[in-house]
């Protein structure tokens, strides 16, 4: 153990551990694509990768995919089906893990990838790219896995714009809207790992990364964070894991 | 049908794109119709309304920066290499741009409805989000008439004209594409009211297209104009021809970041070059031939299955007596 790794690297490696070999994983743009690459290179060689661009593949892409419609994703892929096909599979309930990133998350796992500020007052609203497929994935994936860098502006009481549904305002809300998926299951940040209480549907801290502490994480979270009574420190990544990860992103497109 | 629809970029844009038009903007993160984007800016078209699912490489950001777009209906617009759509952010804040947000599958469904010729289409996404709150123009929730459960419906999107980049086309307007089926080019194009403008890397003989019709994305009768246009998606990628130009997208993104230097990019790279060929020549002059060479893809990924479209000739039944047996004869 060296401790010689970036928080982003541990975030990716820890996130990959949430994926079970053999699952159908729908990955959004950004870090999720790197996580899938890492999972496929390590413990989860039999996962089936879906992207918004319509790639369906059982083998790792030959190179790092920068986007969800990246030519690498279609090279020796199992199909170049298009967005309609992968989104339709989501709606049919065939996706085990919907894996998304975002800019903000609240205690019910609602995610904002649209922008920050007050949308009704455009002069205050800073647009990001938009929701993309996050809302479709969050509504229909059997479980939602989210990856979000942590600071107080990102872990907020209430997201500025709800682009992808978590548990909305609490228990029963997803059911009332007839959503197919079971909602958020795990959130991995640059500081720790979160899960959701099965009754209250609120997020709680389950692990903190080496070098972090519950106090530090509380200070980087804008809502009153619940902490598991058996909260533990996340295991450091091994040298092998770091080598595999860095080989996947040699120019640090994602890891910088 | 033997109309030759080939024309220059300049002719296609001036003839078929009118002020105030609603355009389907093709591509996703690759095959983005960038040469068409530059020409629309060059011709200073105004008050355009964009329909798209998601797009990258900064094309829409440039159109907004140049003041061509009033409204956009889409799920995602970005210059991913620059990590933000800077001009879009500013234009929204300044009240110069209306955004109508929708999810990716919401947009795909809206284009599907346009393709099918039905008024709306049900999708499962968008429900429970602020999209429903802020974009009732495109998204509503209704009760499923069969089960009574809530379901999102999206309005059919039908553009006036669709803008597409493809690997190949013939002079009649048959469009051939492969390698990714992206998100909405076929539906956006087929659902368009007036038709499609396509830029293509290569122009081929119609007999070539007809020898492999599975690869035809858009049939000739929907096509308004065919523009022979190598590097027509640059800096986005074109499968089998070139990859995403990360460095140029970042370079363009740096200009977009600061409002005061945006005009320098527009003047130098768009207004200041007469056509797409001149743009590519300028790129080579500025960054060197090796910059262009770097974008060439690793090749050799050809299909290993030979396909035969052989058909069965019904004339073989001539003289063959009907099959029968004792039950039929009864």
Interface residues (C-beta under 8 A of the other chain):
Chain A: X29 X52 X53 X54 X55 X62 X66 X67 X68 X69 X70 X71 X73 X74 X75 X76 X80 X81 X82 X83 X84 X87 X90 X91 X114 X115 X119 X122 X123 X124 X125 X126 X127 X128 X129 X130 X131 X132 X133 X134 X135 X136 X137 X139 X140 X161 X162 X163 X164 X165 X168 X173 X174 X176 X177 X178 X179 X180 X253
Chain B: X28 X29 X30 X53 X54 X56 X74 X75 X76 X77 X78 X80 X84 X85 X88 X89 X92 X93 X94 X95 X99 X101 X102 X103 X104 X105 X106 X108 X112 X123 X124 X125 X126 X127 X128 X129 X130 X131 X134 X149 X150 X151 X178 X179 X180 X181 X182 X183 X184 X187 X237 X239 X243 X244 X246 X297 X298 X301
